Amino acid sequence: MAISGKHRLSAAISRLNQEIQYLQEELNELETMEPSSAACKEILLSTEGKPDAFLPVTPGPENAAWHRWFQRVRSPHSRKWWTHKGSSDIL
């Protein structure tokens, strides 16, 4: 085996050892952490009962026209189109 081959092999082994050490440290840290459910419970307790900062505080919509975008469209033309869609006499 050439000298450069030994050096590459040694560098690869060194890199793998560093990676193993890093992963062992990560595992040790994870073993000492609280479960994620504890963190979720803490967030829930701190936000429960507080109003959403992104929602308006008014009892109704700020702009009444905005509400129409969430209503169903009731039109005899649209119903007719859906009823006859695919029939040959509409083409």
C-alpha positions in Angstrom: 0.0 0.0 0.0 1.4 3.4 -0.9 2.0 6.2 1.6 -0.8 8.3 0.2 -3.2 5.4 0.5 -2.4 4.9 4.1 -2.9 8.7 4.7 -6.3 8.6 3.1 -7.3 5.6 5.1 -6.1 7.2 8.3 -8.0 10.4 7.5 -11.2 8.4 6.8 -10.9 6.5 10.1 -10.2 9.7 12.0 -13.3 11.3 10.4 -15.5 8.3 11.3 -14.2 8.4 14.9 -15.1 12.0 15.1 -18.6 11.3 13.8 -19.0 8.4 16.2 -18.1 10.7 19.1 -20.5 13.3 17.9 -23.3 10.8 17.7 -22.6 9.4 21.2 -22.7 13.0 22.6 -26.1 13.5 20.9 -27.5 10.2 22.3 -26.3 11.1 25.8 -28.0 14.5 25.5 -31.2 13.0 24.2 -31.3 10.5 27.2 -31.2 13.4 29.7 -33.9 15.5 28.0 -37.5 15.6 29.0 -40.1 14.0 26.7 -41.5 16.3 24.0 -45.0 16.0 25.6 -43.7 18.0 28.6 -42.6 20.9 26.3 -46.0 20.8 24.5 -47.9 20.8 27.8 -45.8 23.8 28.9 -46.6 25.7 25.7 -50.3 24.9 26.0 -50.4 26.2 29.6 -48.7 29.4 28.6 -50.9 30.2 25.6 -54.2 28.8 26.9 -56.8 31.6 27.4 -54.8 34.3 25.6 -56.4 35.8 22.5 -54.8 35.1 19.1 -52.8 38.2 18.1 -53.6 37.6 14.4 -57.4 37.5 14.9 -59.5 40.6 15.2 -61.0 41.3 18.6 -64.3 42.5 17.1 -67.3 40.2 17.6 -68.0 40.0 13.8 -66.0 40.3 10.7 -64.3 43.7 10.2 -65.5 44.0 6.7 -69.0 42.5 6.0 -68.1 42.0 2.3 -65.3 39.7 3.2 -67.8 37.1 4.5 -69.3 36.5 1.1 -66.1 34.8 -0.1 -66.8 31.9 2.3 -70.5 31.4 1.3 -71.7 28.9 -1.3 -72.7 30.4 -4.7 -76.4 29.7 -5.4 -77.1 30.3 -9.0 -79.5 28.5 -11.3 -76.9 28.7 -14.1 -74.2 27.0 -12.2 -76.5 24.3 -11.0 -77.7 23.7 -14.6 -74.1 23.5 -15.8 -73.3 20.9 -13.1 -76.4 18.9 -13.9 -75.8 18.8 -17.7 -72.0 18.6 -17.7 -70.9 16.0 -20.1 -74.1 15.7 -22.1 -73.8 16.1 -25.8 -76.6 18.8 -26.2 -74.5 21.4 -24.3 -71.5 21.3 -26.7 
